[in-house]
């Protein structure tokens, strides 16, 4: 096991009670609690992807302490060191409990409203308080976890996130081809310097640059004009199925609803949050152990984080106008997209990148033709959707951006390409981890 353990001869003479049993569903519920905090904090798609990566990394590295068949990410992820864990109580701690604690405690430290997770940690503690031996076991587990969390959070602190607020303020370029803030909030662009963050497995944010977007050209017959008209016509003539697809994959944490002079937020999960929900559904369906569930989540979260860094690199390079802006200016001032336009440039489609990255990896973890019932959006009033494979779900997620009126066709296809490249790259780099699912 790729791990540095600081040896100690201290040990306990307490006879511990049998360990509590935790399953895949417990991990999924724990991560859902962290997702709910991100929802509360209105975490952007890129910020959410970063949080998921470090939260799931800490949980999985904790699992590695207790299972020699698992392989640490140390030496594989860029800059991630071997963790130094004191051995006091390591053998007497509760492995699965420790994994859940690591998830909660990392989220508690990293999320702005992480304090909201204290009640979940307290609940785990109370579940182990049946007798003195069990409570001691909880304290041992918590002590080990605190060491993991401290080092993972320190690793996160070196990724460049803290300096983002000190970078030059981004000013949208003037001119019709370029992105401009959109109604109703006319928000400033989200995280224009996200491409400066340290990647996990990509060589750099620019490693898989997509082709340049279609040249801005309003003449009839040009590629851009044809795509503009496609979005316009789909928006006017979309059927119920297309509308249902668009709404199901909306995943816009910034959505606002305006009634008269009053605006209020409609809290929704991020695109990455939707796919983290899907991997949880698949892990429970496959009856994974808690440790294998932790590995599946960590692989997906790390891949999504790199995918969003690559996507954001292109967004602020091409800086392309959104359909809403150009259609209202050139075709129809009264036209509105079905979905609310997110506050960042159009090319490439982030949902297309994330979904195809996810489909590549989930197909390797669970299988190419694994069907599942996606209920991640039920809590937001949307019905379940059934898919025959992860690739089918990814294709639907991508085209949903056209149905929703927020992306041109080439942003979707280029996003699909970039997502596949990131997914294949991660799969190659993590081949030794993925083989654990065979």
C-alpha positions, 0 to 999 in steps of 0.5 A: 500500500502506497502509504507512510505510517508513523509507527507507535507502540501505543495500543489499547487494552479495551475489548471493542464491541462488534463494528457497525455495518455501513453500506453503499447507500450510507456513502451516497446519503452522506455525499447527498448531505454535502450536495445539499450544503453546496445547494445552500451555498449556490456553488457554481458548477466549477466550484462544486466539481472542486469540492466533490473532488477533494471530499471524495478523495479524502473518503477514498484515501481513508478507505485505503488505510484499511484495505490493502487491495485498494490503491492510493492516489498518492503519486498519481494525482498531480502533487498529491503526496503520500499521507503520513498517518500515525498508527495509534488505534489504526487497527481498532478503528472502524473502517467504514465509519472512518470513510463516512467521517472523512467525507463529512469532515472534509466537506465541513472544512471546505464548504462555506456552510460546512458547519451545517454538517455537524449534526450528521457527524454528531449523529454518527457519534451517537450511533456509536455511543451504546457503550464505552467501548463503541464510543472509544472506537468512534474517537479512534476513528475520528482521530485517524480521519482528522489526520487524513482530512488535514492533509487532503485540505492542505493539498487542496490549499495548493491548487490555486483556488485561494488566489483567484480573488486576487487576479485581475477583474474580468471585463467582457469584451465589447462587440456582437460576437462576444459574451455579455451578461444576460437577464434577469440578474445580468450577473458577472461572469463566473470564475474567468480564471478557473483555468489557472487551477492545478489539474489533477491528471491533465497535463494542463487546462489546454491539453484538449483544446477543441476546434475553434467555434464557428466564425461569427457571421450573420449572413444567411447561409453562414454556419453561425447564422444556420446555428442561430436559426436552429436555436431560434426555431427549436425554441419556438417549436419544441415539443413536450419531450424536448422541454422535459429533457431540457428541464431535467438536465437544467442544473443551473445553480444561478436560476432566478425567478422574477415576479413583478419587482421581486426576484428569488433564487431557484436552487438547483444542483450543478451538472457535476452534482447530477452525475455524482447522483448518478454514480451513487444510483449505479453503486447502490444498484450494483451492490458495491461495498462502501469502499468500492463506492468511495473509489467510484465516486472519487474517480468520477469527481476527479475526472469532472474537476479536470473536465471543468478546468478544461472547459472553462479554459475554452469558454474564456478563450473563445468568449462567444455570445449566448444565443439569447443575446444575439437572437434578441438583437438580430431576430426577435427582441421578445424571444426567450430561451426555455432555460435561463442562460447561465452567467458565463460564455457559451463555447463549449457546453459544460454539460456536454463536457461533464456528461461525456467525461462521466459516461466514459468512466462510468461505463468502465466501472459499471459496464457499457450497457447498464441501465438505471433510473435517474431520480436525481431531479425528483426533489426539484419537482421533475419526474424520473428518467430511465436510461439504457446506458451512461452514454445514452444519458450523456447524449441526452444531457448534451442535446438538452442544451439546444432544447433549452435554448442556451447553446449552439450546436457546435458548442455541444459537439465540441463539448462532447469531444472534449469530454470524451478526451478527458474521460479517456485520458483519466481512464488511462491514467487511472487504469490501475484503479479501474481494474479493481472493478473487474 
